[in-house]
Structure formats: structure tokens, C-alpha cells
Amino acid sequence: MGNEYKENIAYYPIVGYNAPDFSIEAYFNDQIRKINSYDYRGSWLVVFFYPGDFTFVCPTELGDLAEKYPEIKKIGAEILAISTDSVYVHKAWHDFSPLVQKIKYPLLSDHNGDISRKYGVYSEEDGIAMRGTFIIDPDGILKAMEVTDASVGRSSEELIRKLEACKFTYEHGDQVCPANWKPKGETLKPGLDLVGKI
């Protein structure tokens, strides 16, 4: 039965601790090149796992990110999109799909699932990565993560909101962002005077 309990033996990254580093091949700017996550230290990084090329929901997510990529870069962040497809499949997908041709960020190939396992999103049963989004700060610390079932697409608008909130609290350590916070919105300064008054 599909709902049977299965023991979870995966290891997951933990918010507030170092995000797992990796170095793998990617298809980027019509080339196959090596991408090292450590090279992104000093800037914000969004690691975006998705199940596979030539699927249904994935191109809508990656196309949505492509449209928002200039805005994400303006915040000071970069995107690394990762699936278990080979770099050659990434190239074929890019050449075939007008939507995917809009992508200006790297498509990484985790063909053996090592990186997906490190981030706790690998499905051993299906041999693919689930939908996982990880926001990593300039020091390499994991600040936020979201994992969803393969059938549920993500929102780039919510990703941007979280990214902006993470950046704000990184730069203003004495303040926190309440629910639905957006830039220029009111923040909170934690303290005993706020207890029971919110």
C-alpha cells in the first residue's frame, strides 16, 4: 500500500547550520561546466531541486523562476537548479522548450543523487529529487527550506518574500519579521516588553 510507514534513514540539513557544499557539472550558457557551491560564498544562494526535465510541473516552476531571476539577482541572490538528469538531457530540454530557453541560471546534474541525498530530498524509490528549495546566506548557513510533493508546484513570489526577509534579518540582527512581512513593512524587536502584547 502507498501509505505504509517507511523508516526514514535520510540525513537532513538543519536550518541555522552550514548547508552541504557540493561540486557537480551543470549546463549553463550553452556550455557544460563545473559548479562549486562554495564559490557562491559572499552572496545569497537559492538551491532549487526539482524532479526532472521533460515533465509537467517542473518547466512551469523553472520558467516562473526565470521571469523572476532579475528580481532575485537584484536582492543579491543566485539560483542553482538541480535535478537527477544528465547535463546532456538539460541541454536537449533547453534546446527543445521555449520556456526553458528563458533560463539564465545553471541547471545542475545530480545524476547519482548524492547532492539530493545530502539535502534530504532524494526519493530512493523513484530515483529523483523531490521539490526542495533552500535559502543559504552569504556565510553558507541554511536560513530557510521548503520541501513539497512532486505534484505541488512552488511560488517564486513566496520565495522572494522569504529571501527578502532572510536578508533583512541577516542585516538587522536585532529585528525579526512577522507573518507576511515584505520590505518596508513593520518589524519587531524581541524583548520582554512585547510578551503578551502581540
VMD Tcl script that draws the C-alpha trace (Angstrom):
set ca {
  {0.00 0.00 0.00}
  {1.22 3.52 -0.77}
  {0.60 4.84 2.73}
  {2.60 2.25 4.63}
  {5.07 3.63 7.17}
  {8.66 3.58 5.99}
  {11.57 4.18 8.31}
  {13.34 7.42 7.46}
  {17.08 6.85 7.24}
  {17.91 10.06 5.34}
  {20.03 12.84 6.81}
  {18.61 16.31 6.53}
  {20.26 19.72 6.59}
  {19.32 21.84 9.60}
  {18.29 25.49 9.45}
  {20.85 27.63 11.27}
  {23.77 25.34 10.41}
  {26.13 25.05 7.42}
  {24.41 23.97 4.21}
  {26.04 20.98 2.50}
  {28.61 22.04 -0.10}
  {28.86 20.34 -3.48}
  {30.73 20.43 -6.76}
  {28.96 18.99 -9.84}
  {28.53 19.52 -13.58}
  {25.95 21.90 -14.97}
  {24.58 23.05 -18.28}
  {24.94 26.84 -18.32}
  {25.30 29.44 -21.08}
  {25.48 26.76 -23.79}
  {28.37 25.04 -22.03}
  {28.97 22.15 -19.69}
  {30.92 23.39 -16.69}
  {31.68 22.51 -13.09}
  {29.73 24.41 -10.43}
  {31.08 24.63 -6.87}
  {28.61 25.86 -4.25}
  {31.50 27.24 -2.18}
  {32.20 29.77 -4.95}
  {28.92 31.47 -4.03}
  {30.09 32.47 -0.55}
  {29.54 36.18 -0.06}
  {26.18 36.20 -1.83}
  {22.76 34.70 -1.16}
  {22.09 31.37 -2.83}
  {18.86 29.57 -3.70}
  {19.34 25.83 -4.25}
  {16.27 24.65 -6.16}
  {15.74 20.88 -6.53}
  {13.15 19.58 -9.00}
  {12.13 16.05 -10.13}
  {13.07 16.10 -13.80}
  {13.35 17.62 -17.25}
  {10.65 16.96 -19.87}
  {7.97 16.75 -17.17}
  {4.83 18.77 -16.48}
  {5.09 20.95 -13.36}
  {8.89 21.45 -13.49}
  {9.02 23.68 -16.60}
  {6.32 25.92 -15.12}
  {8.39 26.36 -11.94}
  {11.69 26.95 -13.73}
  {10.04 29.31 -16.22}
  {8.48 31.23 -13.33}
  {11.92 31.49 -11.69}
  {13.41 32.63 -15.00}
  {10.94 35.52 -15.13}
  {11.76 36.50 -11.54}
  {15.52 35.93 -11.89}
  {16.36 39.63 -12.46}
  {14.45 40.49 -9.27}
  {16.22 37.71 -7.36}
  {19.60 38.93 -8.60}
  {18.68 42.47 -7.52}
  {18.23 41.14 -3.97}
  {21.79 39.80 -4.22}
  {21.00 36.12 -4.74}
  {21.82 33.46 -7.30}
  {19.90 30.31 -8.27}
  {21.22 26.79 -8.78}
  {18.55 24.42 -10.16}
  {19.25 20.72 -9.61}
  {17.71 17.50 -10.91}
  {19.00 13.96 -11.43}
  {19.02 14.42 -15.22}
  {22.35 14.42 -17.05}
  {23.82 17.65 -18.41}
  {23.06 16.32 -21.91}
  {19.38 15.95 -21.06}
  {19.47 19.51 -19.64}
  {20.87 20.72 -22.98}
  {18.28 18.80 -25.01}
  {15.49 20.18 -22.81}
  {16.86 23.70 -23.14}
  {17.07 23.39 -26.93}
  {13.57 21.87 -27.18}
  {11.48 24.03 -24.83}
  {10.88 27.76 -25.49}
  {10.02 28.18 -21.80}
  {13.28 26.61 -20.64}
  {15.27 28.70 -23.13}
  {14.44 31.73 -20.96}
  {16.50 30.27 -18.10}
  {19.69 32.24 -17.38}
  {20.82 30.31 -14.29}
  {22.69 26.95 -14.20}
  {20.93 23.57 -14.49}
  {22.96 21.14 -12.38}
  {23.19 17.39 -12.91}
  {22.95 15.30 -9.75}
  {22.69 12.10 -11.79}
  {23.74 9.78 -8.95}
  {21.57 11.55 -6.34}
  {24.45 12.40 -3.98}
  {23.56 16.08 -3.56}
  {19.84 15.35 -3.32}
  {20.59 12.89 -0.51}
  {22.72 15.46 1.33}
  {19.77 17.85 1.23}
  {17.25 15.17 2.23}
  {15.14 15.41 -0.93}
  {16.12 12.23 -2.77}
  {13.44 9.62 -3.41}
  {15.21 6.25 -3.33}
  {12.07 4.59 -4.68}
  {11.75 6.86 -7.73}
  {15.40 7.84 -8.24}
  {14.55 11.54 -8.43}
  {14.72 14.65 -6.27}
  {11.55 15.97 -4.69}
  {10.74 19.67 -4.93}
  {13.08 21.30 -2.42}
  {14.02 24.96 -2.02}
  {16.91 26.03 0.21}
  {17.95 29.61 1.00}
  {21.60 29.92 2.02}
  {23.13 33.11 3.42}
  {26.49 34.66 2.38}
  {28.25 32.72 5.17}
  {26.98 29.36 3.89}
  {24.34 29.00 6.64}
  {20.97 27.50 5.75}
  {18.31 30.11 6.58}
  {15.12 28.55 5.16}
  {13.97 25.36 3.48}
  {10.80 24.01 1.88}
  {10.13 20.51 0.55}
  {6.94 19.58 -1.28}
  {5.50 16.56 -3.03}
  {6.26 16.25 -6.75}
  {2.62 17.06 -7.57}
  {2.71 20.53 -5.95}
  {4.43 23.45 -7.69}
  {6.09 26.26 -5.75}
  {5.63 30.03 -5.77}
  {8.53 32.27 -6.78}
  {6.73 35.22 -5.16}
  {6.81 33.47 -1.78}
  {10.44 32.51 -2.37}
  {11.29 36.17 -2.99}
  {9.37 37.23 0.14}
  {11.31 34.71 2.26}
  {14.58 35.69 0.64}
  {13.97 39.38 1.38}
  {13.01 38.58 4.98}
  {16.10 36.42 5.47}
  {18.29 39.17 4.05}
  {16.66 41.81 6.27}
  {17.17 39.85 9.48}
  {20.74 39.00 8.42}
  {21.47 42.72 8.11}
  {19.40 43.79 11.15}
  {20.15 41.21 13.80}
  {18.06 42.93 16.49}
  {14.83 42.69 14.47}
  {12.53 39.89 13.28}
  {9.92 39.75 10.52}
  {6.28 38.94 11.38}
  {3.91 36.90 9.19}
  {3.57 38.06 5.59}
  {6.34 40.65 6.05}
  {7.51 42.49 2.95}
  {10.21 45.16 2.54}
  {9.31 48.47 4.25}
  {6.81 46.60 6.42}
  {6.88 46.79 10.20}
  {9.31 44.54 12.03}
  {9.57 43.51 15.67}
  {12.34 43.88 18.24}
  {12.13 40.86 20.57}
  {12.04 41.71 24.25}
  {10.09 41.21 27.47}
  {8.03 44.33 26.76}
  {6.42 42.55 23.79}
  {5.42 39.40 25.67}
  {1.63 39.02 25.62}
  {1.13 42.26 23.66}
  {1.20 40.90 20.11}
}
mol new
graphics top color blue
foreach p $ca { graphics top sphere $p radius 0.5 }
foreach p [lrange $ca 0 end-1] q [lrange $ca 1 end] { graphics top cylinder $p $q radius 0.2 }
display resetview
